[in-house]
Amino acid sequence: MKCPMCKGIMKSGKTTLPYEFGDDRLIVIKSVPALVCEQCGEVFVDTSVARIAEDIAMTSEKEGVTLGFVEYRDAA
């Protein structure tokens, strides 16, 4: 896959996704599988992976977490 921003080469990697809930809650999901451009650093997360990350964030928010860091592979 070519990068949609710079046409560089996208390689398998990982990224961090922050989810904010209002002004007082932040859930950060680390080590999320993604494609990362070797040239510009643009990140692409597959839809199925994004859905799992969103479910993790929503579950953490519902559990009352105000500030949390979650490893994707541990929670997925």
C-alpha positions in Angstrom: 0.0 0.0 0.0 1.2 3.5 -0.8 0.8 6.4 1.6 -2.2 8.5 0.7 -0.2 11.6 1.8 3.2 11.3 0.2 3.0 8.1 -1.8 5.8 6.5 0.3 5.8 2.9 1.3 3.5 1.8 4.2 5.0 -0.9 6.5 3.5 -2.8 9.4 4.0 -1.1 12.7 2.2 0.2 15.8 0.7 3.4 16.9 -0.9 5.0 20.0 -4.6 6.0 19.9 -6.0 8.6 22.4 -9.7 8.7 23.1 -11.1 11.7 24.9 -14.5 11.6 26.7 -15.5 15.1 27.6 -13.1 17.4 29.3 -12.2 15.0 32.1 -11.5 11.6 30.7 -8.7 10.3 28.6 -8.0 6.7 27.5 -4.8 6.0 25.6 -4.5 2.7 23.8 -0.8 1.7 23.1 0.7 -0.6 20.6 -2.2 -0.6 18.2 -1.3 -2.5 14.9 -1.1 -0.1 12.0 0.5 0.6 8.7 3.1 3.4 9.1 4.6 5.4 6.2 8.4 5.0 6.1 8.7 8.5 4.5 6.3 10.8 6.3 5.1 8.8 9.3 1.4 8.9 8.4 -0.5 6.1 10.1 -3.3 4.0 8.8 -5.4 1.8 11.2 -7.5 -1.0 9.6 -11.3 -0.6 10.3 -11.5 -3.9 12.2 -8.6 -2.9 14.5 -10.1 0.6 15.0 -13.4 -1.0 16.1 -11.6 -3.2 18.7 -9.7 -0.1 20.0 -12.9 1.8 20.3 -14.5 -1.0 22.2 -11.6 -1.1 24.6 -11.9 2.7 25.1 -15.6 2.6 25.6 -15.3 -0.3 28.1 -12.7 1.6 30.1 -14.8 4.8 30.1 -17.9 2.8 31.3 -15.8 1.4 34.1 -15.1 4.9 35.3 -11.5 5.2 34.3 -10.6 8.9 34.3 -7.0 8.6 32.9 -5.8 5.2 31.6 -3.2 3.6 29.4 -4.2 0.2 27.9 -2.0 -2.2 25.8 -4.0 -3.2 22.8 -2.7 -6.8 22.8 -3.7 -7.3 26.4 -7.2 -5.9 26.1 -8.2 -7.1 22.6 
